[in-house]
Amino acid sequence: MSQVSISPKEAEVDNLFSKLGFFTRAHIQIFPSDFKASASDIDVLAVEFNPYLIPEFNIIEVKEGPAKITTLFQLYGFKTYFGNCNAYYVAREIYGTTLEISRRLGIRTLSHDRLVSLVGQQLRRAKERKRISVDLETTHLGSVINYLSAIRQMDPELFWRYHYLWLEKNPYDKFYQLQRLFGKVRKLESSEEPARKATAWYKREIFILALLSLCLMAQDCIDIDSAGIFPYVEDRFYNIGTSKEGKLKVEKGISILVEQIEKLSHGLIKAPMVEILPSYVEDLARLVKLLVKDAAYAQSYLSIDNNVHRTNLREESKNLKEFTTSEFQYQRMRELNGLLLDILYEGDPIEVVFNDFV
């Protein structure tokens, strides 16, 4: 994993979109498997939610050299798979045939200098507003690769599932898997390096991806009245994995079995009920309501938490208070982050070393 080549241009484009207020991830390896040593990748993913929680997804391919037609079709594959998203191909040189094909595919192909020029006014406005952003370098992105390599040695499932989840488009399914991975990585916590840094990074990363999924769930629920959000979210989790009808049959069967055990034992044996739904669904619905209520600020919350995470990659470890612009924003983020961490920790005490988000 540490031998993976990361282009400095990837870091530059990632930082550019981060300065504009997007949630970003650079060098996402998206197709690794036990049977394939190499991986396809998305050079930069940039996501922004507008005040109505409608997301704008951008997939950016970044090349140091000239644009290639073969790469165009790979990028088109990602664009088609993820559906409603923008695709950009940023390269040093662009030839006529490549430009013509990219237009037919609905991909914007341009040079790095041209990209910077196009967003120049937005960058100036972001600077005037003192928009907070934390730049990353290729060494920091390399640290992510090394952390993942360490995680792979400790528990291969945590490594592979992290990559597979970039392909999951259903935010409810994704949140369910992220919560499970968070619980699993907690069992690997160690005081020894590099395991300690790797697991700390992994938990922060899962937290941020869970928050991103939460924003997408809130977007899905934004036109539902407050009272209807819980049953709607509950129904979505009923249909994760086995169908809702199948789970209700299992739930009924278990209930009958528990009643029989208690009856035959004359109440001496109290059999516990098996949960068909995750125990956190009600709290998750509360979080969705909070984000729907604060829809205009959701992107700001996501970006601030993400920049806290980025400072950890730079080994600076700034906390939430240093990034928030008002006491109101700070308190709302503490409330939201506290609920999210409670779900991830399943109600267990949250250790101090992971308290940067609250």
Buried (B, 14 or more C-beta within 10 A) or exposed (E): BEEBEBBEBBBBBBBBBBBBBBBBBBBBBBEBEEEEEEBEBBBBBBBBBEEEBEBBBBBBBBBEEEBBEEBBEEBBEBBEEBEEBBBBBBBEEBEEEBBEBBEEBEBBBBBBEEBBEEBEEEBEEBEEEEBBBBBBBBEBBBBBBBBBBBBBEBBEEBBBBBBBBBEBEBBBBBBBBBBBBBBBBBEBBEEEEBBBBBBBBBBBBBBBBBBBBBBBBBBBBBEBEEEEBBEBBBEBBBBBEEEBEEBEEEBEEBEEEBEEEBEEEEEEEEEEEEEBBBEBBEBBBBBBBBBBEBBEBBBBBBBBBBBBBBBBBBEEEBEBEEBBEEEEBBEBBBBBBBBBBBBBBEEEEBEEEBEBBB
